[in-house]
Amino acid sequence: MQIYKVGGAVRDRLLGKPVTDIDWVVVGATTEEMLAKGFRPVGSDFPVFLHPKTGEEYALARTERKSGRGYGGFTFHASPEVTLEEDLIRRDLTINAMAEDDQQNLTDPYHGQRDLEARLLRHVSPAFAEDPLRVLRVARFAARYAGLGFTVAPETLELMRQLSDSGELEALTAERSWKEISRALMEDQPQVFIEVLRACNALNVLMPEVDALFGVPQPEAHHPEIDTGVHTLSVLEQAALHKQPLTVRWACLLHDLGKGLTPKEEWPRHIAHEHTGLQLIKAVNERFKAPKDCQELALLVGQYHTHGHRALELKPSTLLELLQNFDVYRRPQRFEEFIAACEMDARGRKGLEQRGYPQAEYLRGAAVAARGVAVQPLLEKGFKGPELGEAIKRERLKALKAYKEAASA
């Protein structure tokens, strides 16, 4: 029995990055031998075990063969005869197909170290094209390591393009797709994830609503970058630079989908794109079964982001309606995330990345003013039921009028 550290732990050590998760592969062992040493079996597809003390995953060396469509369409074979090289060749990228023993002696049959130095994301073997999930994984790695200068090897991008055109991507489950998408959006440069998907035609398959934004012009006075797709990438980039949570990043990606529906004869204006985009945002949300908080914020940002930008001009009644729609009284965090998404949208414009966004403080102040209305005095006056609701609304409107006047003074 020989035990090797494999994959990401080896890659990140060689890159000088922190190693968080460690995967181990065991060569020359049987399931019975692992159980005898106290390892606990997990997973039904192939023999993976948890270490009795550390809880880390140890997998028996295995080979795999394509047997059906999609991510799960594989037959695995694990036995003591499977070599380390045979186990490594089934992996996605050469930089993930290295192993080291307990003395840090490197086993690198597919030149992963060379590709690390060349800053290339290259597939290990033609079998790469058998697993559609790898299209998303490579795009995610591109987003993670773009800051180090990594790019996707041309021949790997070509394989990804073939996979995108084959119909295999449609076999991915919503859950597996969302797992990769959500992880990619939380990388340092999530816009690179979208760029790579677009370069291999996967964006058109997975999110045609986002792909449709590229080439759609906007008024240059407001958007010096002009192209709506380029703007969307910039907004996503700003969200990452400002360390925004997943909910905000997801909303940033989808906020302008309605502009993809504007008839060409109306370009570069996009009247009512906030409303036309809602059906598209809803469709993308449902396609990937995004978590409820991501779905809700994306729809709200899509509908109201222009309200955010015009916050200083809004009538008190419109401002109150905005606050009511966000339920700022019970869900203040969601409104805070809306403000963040609006600010990222404003900053995601060529040459305007550093411009201030006074709307943010104004909206926060409006929320404080509305929340400051006390209910108890109204109860003491005898208001109840629907009448109480109307009285609260009147008082909040009064508070917002006073707030607007004070802010304008």
C-alpha positions in Angstrom: 0.0 0.0 0.0 1.4 3.4 -1.0 -0.3 6.7 -0.1 0.1 9.9 -2.1 -1.1 13.5 -1.7 -2.7 14.5 -5.0 -4.4 17.3 -6.9 -5.0 20.7 -5.5 -2.8 20.3 -2.4 0.2 19.6 -4.6 -0.6 22.3 -7.1 -1.1 25.0 -4.5 2.0 24.1 -2.6 4.1 24.5 -5.8 2.4 27.8 -6.4 3.2 29.0 -2.9 -0.5 29.3 -2.0 -2.1 28.2 1.2 -3.2 24.5 1.1 -6.7 24.0 2.6 -8.1 20.7 1.4 -5.9 17.7 1.0 -6.9 14.7 -1.1 -5.1 11.4 -0.9 -4.9 8.4 -3.2 -4.1 4.9 -2.1 -2.3 2.6 -4.6 -2.1 -1.1 -4.1 -4.8 -1.5 -1.5 -8.2 -3.3 -1.3 -11.4 -2.1 0.5 -10.9 -4.8 3.1 -7.4 -3.6 3.9 -8.7 0.0 4.3 -11.5 -1.1 6.7 -9.0 -3.2 8.7 -6.9 -0.1 9.3 -10.0 1.7 10.7 -10.9 3.8 7.6 -14.6 4.6 7.3 -16.2 4.1 3.9 -18.2 7.0 2.3 -19.8 7.3 -1.1 -21.5 4.6 -3.1 -20.0 5.3 -6.6 -16.3 4.4 -5.8 -14.2 3.5 -2.8 -13.5 6.6 -0.8 -12.7 6.4 2.9 -12.3 8.8 5.8 -9.2 8.7 7.9 -10.0 7.4 11.4 -8.2 10.4 13.0 -8.0 13.3 10.6 -11.3 12.7 8.8 -9.5 13.5 5.5 -10.6 11.6 2.3 -8.6 8.7 1.0 -9.6 7.2 -2.4 -8.4 4.0 -3.9 -6.6 4.5 -7.2 -9.1 4.0 -10.0 -9.7 4.2 -13.7 -12.9 5.4 -15.3 -14.8 4.8 -18.5 -17.5 6.8 -20.2 -20.8 4.9 -20.0 -23.5 7.5 -20.4 -24.3 11.2 -20.8 -23.3 14.0 -18.4 -21.3 14.3 -15.3 -22.5 11.0 -13.8 -22.1 8.9 -16.9 -19.0 7.0 -15.9 -18.1 3.5 -14.8 -15.3 3.3 -12.2 -12.8 0.5 -11.6 -10.7 0.4 -8.5 -8.3 -2.4 -7.7 -4.8 -2.9 -6.2 -3.5 -3.2 -9.8 -4.4 0.3 -10.8 -1.2 2.4 -10.9 -0.7 6.0 -9.8 -0.2 7.1 -13.4 -3.5 5.5 -14.4 -5.3 7.3 -11.6 -3.8 10.6 -12.5 -4.6 10.5 -16.2 -8.3 10.5 -15.5 -8.0 14.0 -13.9 -9.0 17.2 -15.7 -5.9 19.5 -15.9 -2.2 18.7 -15.9 -1.7 21.0 -12.9 -4.2 18.9 -11.0 -2.6 15.6 -12.1 0.5 15.6 -9.9 1.2 13.6 -6.8 3.7 13.5 -4.0 4.7 11.0 -1.3 5.4 11.7 2.3 8.9 12.9 1.4 7.5 15.5 -1.1 8.9 13.5 -4.0 6.9 14.6 -7.0 5.2 12.3 -9.5 4.4 14.3 -12.6 3.8 12.1 -15.6 1.8 14.7 -17.5 4.0 17.7 -17.1 1.9 19.6 -14.6 4.8 21.4 -13.1 5.9 22.7 -16.6 2.4 24.0 -17.2 2.4 25.7 -13.8 5.5 27.5 -14.8 4.1 28.4 -18.2 0.8 29.5 -16.5 -1.3 27.2 -18.6 -4.5 25.4 -17.9 -4.1 22.3 -20.1 -6.2 19.1 -20.2 -4.4 15.8 -19.3 -5.9 13.6 -22.0 -8.6 13.5 -24.7 -10.8 11.9 -22.1 -11.3 15.4 -20.8 -14.0 15.9 -23.3 -16.1 13.0 -21.8 -17.1 15.1 -18.8 -19.1 18.3 -19.5 -18.6 19.6 -15.9 -15.0 20.2 -16.8 -16.0 23.1 -19.0 -17.2 24.9 -15.9 -14.3 23.7 -13.7 -11.7 25.0 -16.1 -13.4 28.4 -16.4 -13.5 28.5 -12.6 -9.8 27.8 -12.4 -9.2 30.5 -14.9 -11.1 32.9 -12.7 -9.1 31.8 -9.6 -5.6 32.0 -11.2 -6.1 34.9 -13.7 -4.2 37.2 -11.2 -1.2 34.9 -11.5 -1.3 35.1 -15.3 -2.9 31.8 -16.1 -4.7 31.3 -19.4 -6.5 28.3 -20.9 -4.4 26.4 -23.5 -5.8 26.8 -27.0 -6.2 23.1 -27.5 -8.1 22.8 -24.2 -10.3 25.7 -25.2 -11.0 23.9 -28.5 -12.1 20.7 -26.6 -14.3 22.8 -24.3 -15.9 24.3 -27.5 -16.5 20.8 -28.8 -18.2 19.8 -25.6 -20.3 23.0 -25.6 -21.5 22.2 -29.2 -22.1 18.5 -28.5 -25.2 19.0 -26.3 -23.4 17.4 -23.3 -23.7 20.5 -21.2 -27.5 20.1 -21.2 -27.0 16.9 -19.3 -25.6 18.7 -16.3 -27.9 18.8 -13.3 -28.9 22.2 -11.9 -27.2 21.3 -8.6 -23.8 20.5 -10.1 -23.9 23.5 -12.4 -24.8 25.9 -9.5 -22.0 24.5 -7.3 -19.4 25.4 -9.9 -21.1 28.7 -10.8 -21.4 29.9 -7.2 -17.8 28.9 -6.5 -16.6 30.7 -9.6 -18.5 33.9 -8.7 -16.7 33.9 -5.4 -13.2 33.8 -7.0 -10.9 36.8 -7.2 -11.8 37.5 -10.9 -15.3 36.1 -11.5 -15.6 38.0 -14.8 -12.9 35.7 -16.2 -15.2 32.8 -15.6 -17.8 34.4 -17.8 -15.2 35.4 -20.5 -13.9 31.8 -20.7 -17.4 30.3 -20.9 -18.1 32.8 -23.7 -14.9 32.0 -25.5 -15.8 28.3 -25.8 -19.5 28.9 -26.6 -20.7 27.5 -23.2 -22.2 30.8 -22.1 -24.6 30.7 -25.0 -25.6 27.2 -24.0 -25.8 27.7 -20.2 -26.9 31.4 -19.9 -28.0 32.6 -23.4 -29.6 35.6 -21.6 -26.2 36.8 -20.4 -24.5 35.9 -23.7 -27.1 38.0 -25.6 -25.8 41.2 -23.8 -22.5 41.2 -25.8 -22.7 43.5 -28.7 -25.7 45.4 -27.4 -24.8 49.2 -27.1 -25.8 51.6 -24.4 -25.7 55.4 -24.4 -22.0 56.5 -24.3 -22.8 59.4 -22.0 -23.8 57.0 -19.2 -21.7 54.0 -20.3 -18.3 54.9 -21.8 -17.7 51.2 -22.4 -20.9 51.1 -24.5 -21.2 47.3 -24.8 -23.7 45.9 -22.3 -21.8 42.6 -22.0 -18.6 44.4 -21.2 -20.4 46.5 -18.6 -21.8 43.4 -16.9 -18.2 41.9 -16.7 -17.0 45.2 -15.2 -19.8 45.2 -12.6 -18.9 41.6 -11.6 -15.2 42.7 -11.4 -16.1 45.6 -9.1 -18.2 43.2 -6.9 -15.2 41.0 -6.4 -12.9 43.9 -5.7 -15.2 45.1 -3.0 -15.5 41.6 -1.5 -19.3 41.4 -2.0 -21.2 38.2 -1.0 -22.6 35.7 -3.5 -26.1 37.2 -3.4 -24.7 40.6 -4.6 -22.4 39.0 -7.3 -25.3 36.9 -8.7 -27.5 40.0 -8.8 -24.7 41.9 -10.6 -24.4 39.3 -13.2 -28.2 39.3 -14.0 -29.2 42.9 -13.4 -29.3 44.1 -17.0 -30.7 41.0 -18.8 -33.6 43.1 -20.1 -31.3 45.0 -22.4 -30.8 41.9 -24.4 -34.5 42.1 -25.4 -34.4 45.7 -26.7 -35.2 45.9 -30.4 -32.3 47.0 -32.4 -34.1 50.0 -33.8 -34.4 51.4 -30.2 -30.6 51.1 -29.5 -28.8 52.5 -27.6 -31.7 53.3 -25.3 -33.3 50.6 -23.2 -36.7 51.9 -22.0 -38.2 49.7 -19.2 -35.4 47.1 -19.4 -35.9 46.7 -15.6 -39.3 45.2 -16.2 -38.6 43.2 -19.4 -35.6 41.6 -17.7 -37.6 40.1 -14.8 -38.8 37.1 -16.9 -35.2 36.4 -17.9 -33.8 36.7 -14.4 -36.5 34.4 -13.2 -35.7 31.8 -15.9 -32.0 31.8 -15.0 -32.8 31.6 -11.3 -35.0 28.5 -11.9 -32.6 26.9 -14.4 -29.8 26.6 -11.8 -32.1 26.4 -8.8 -30.2 29.3 -7.2 -30.7 29.6 -3.4 -33.8 31.7 -2.4 -31.8 34.7 -1.1 -29.9 34.9 -4.5 -33.1 34.6 -6.5 -34.9 37.3 -4.5 -32.0 39.8 -4.6 -31.4 39.3 -8.3 -35.1 40.0 -9.1 -35.2 43.1 -6.8 -32.0 44.5 -8.2 -33.1 43.9 -11.7 -36.4 45.7 -11.1 -35.2 48.6 -8.9 -31.5 49.3 -9.7 -32.4 52.5 -11.7 -34.4 53.6 -8.6 -31.1 53.3 -6.7 -29.2 55.4 -9.1 -32.0 58.1 -9.1 -32.4 57.9 -5.3 -31.7 61.6 -4.7 -34.5 62.5 -7.2 -37.2 60.1 -6.0 -40.3 61.5 -4.5 -40.9 60.6 -0.9 -43.8 58.4 -1.9 -41.7 56.5 -4.4 -38.9 56.1 -1.8 -41.4 54.7 0.7 -42.7 52.3 -1.9 -39.1 51.1 -2.6 -38.5 50.6 1.1 -41.8 48.7 1.5 -40.9 46.4 -1.4 -37.6 45.5 0.2 -39.3 45.0 3.7 -36.5 47.1 5.2 -38.2 46.9 8.6 -37.7 43.1 8.9 -35.0 42.5 6.4 -32.5 45.4 6.6 -29.6 43.2 5.3 -31.4 42.6 1.9 -31.7 46.4 1.4 -28.0 46.8 2.2 -27.1 44.2 -0.4 -29.3 46.0 -2.9 -27.4 49.3 -2.2 -24.2 47.4 -2.7 -25.3 46.0 -6.1 -26.4 49.4 -7.3 -23.0 50.9 -6.3 -21.2 48.1 -8.1 -23.4 48.8 -11.2 -22.4 52.5 -11.0 -18.7 51.7 -10.6 -18.7 49.1 -13.4 -18.3 51.7 -16.1 -15.1 52.5 -18.0 -13.2 55.3 -16.3 -15.8 55.8 -13.5 -14.7 53.0 -11.2 -13.5 55.5 -8.5 -16.4 57.9 -8.7 -18.4 58.4 -5.5 -21.9 57.0 -5.0 -23.7 59.4 -2.6 -27.0 57.5 -3.3 -25.7 54.8 -1.0 -25.7 57.0 2.2 -28.9 58.7 1.1 -30.8 55.3 0.8 -29.4 54.1 4.1 -30.5 57.4 5.8 -34.0 57.0 4.2 -34.3 53.5 5.6 -33.3 54.7 9.1 -35.9 57.5 8.9 -38.7 55.1 7.9 -37.7 52.6 10.5 -37.6 55.3 13.2 -41.4 55.8 13.1 -42.8 54.5 16.4 -45.9 52.3 16.4 -46.8 52.6 20.1 -48.1 56.2 19.9 -50.4 55.1 17.1 -51.7 52.2 19.0 -52.4 54.5 22.0 -54.5 56.7 19.6 -56.7 53.7 19.0 -55.5 52.7 15.5 -55.7 49.0 14.7 -56.0 46.6 11.8 -55.8 48.1 8.3 -56.2 51.6 9.8 -53.1 51.1 11.8 -51.2 50.1 8.6 -52.4 53.3 6.9 -51.4 55.4 9.9 -47.9 53.9 10.0 -47.6 54.5 6.3 -48.6 58.2 6.7 -46.1 58.7 9.5 -43.3 57.1 7.5 -44.1 59.2 4.5 -44.0 62.3 6.7 -40.6 61.2 8.1 -39.2 60.7 4.5 -40.5 64.1 3.5 -38.6 65.7 6.4 -35.5 63.6 5.6 -35.5 64.7 2.0 -35.9 68.3 2.9 -33.1 68.1 5.4 -30.8 66.3 2.9 -31.6 69.0 0.2 -31.0 71.9 2.6 
